[in-house]
Amino acid sequence: MNVIVYYFHCIYFVAIFSANVTENQLAILFNSLIIEYTVSTVSIVRHQYDVVSNLTIAMAKTA
């Protein structure tokens, strides 16, 4: 499993995905769920397109 922590608008987002993700499978991120951690609540939210693009960049930098 790969995990990316991304800080966006004062909120930490954590993306968890299979270790075997290839370039052709990056589109999966557009439909996957992420976990939004806030100080008082934990909820599951859908990706925003700008968050996905930044997560993709972060994944490329950590690969």
N, C-alpha and C positions, 0 to 999 in steps of 0.2 A: 504494500500500500504506500502511496505517496500522499503527503499532507502539505498543503500550502496555507500559510497564515497571511492574510492580506488586510492591511489597515486602510479603511475607506470611510471618509466622513465621520471620524471619531468612533468608528465601530470596527471591531476585529471580525473578519470573516475567515472561516476555516473550510477549505475544500479538501475532501478526501476522495481519492480515486485509485483505480487499479494501477499497479506498478507496470503493467504492460501497455500503457497508453502510447500509441504511436501518433505521428503527425496527422494521419488520416482520421484518427479517432478524436481529435480535439473538439470536433463538433458536438461530441457527447456533453461537453461542459455546458453548452447552451441549454440543454434540457435537464441537467442534473440539479439536485438540490444541494444547498449549502446550509451550514449551521451558523446562525448569527448569535454571537455571544454579546450580551449587554450586561450592565451591572446588575439589573434586577430580574431580567427574564432571559429565557433561552427559547428561541423559536426557530422553526424551519422556514426559510424564505427562498424564493426563486431568484436565480441570477439576474442581474441587470447587465445589459450588453457591455457597458464600460467596465464593470467589475470583471466580466469574463475575459475581455481583452487584456486587462492587466494581470489576471491570473495566468493567462496563457503566456504572457511575457515572463512572469515570475517563474513559471514552470520551465521555460526554455533556459532561463539563467541558472536554475538549480540542477538542470539535467547534466 
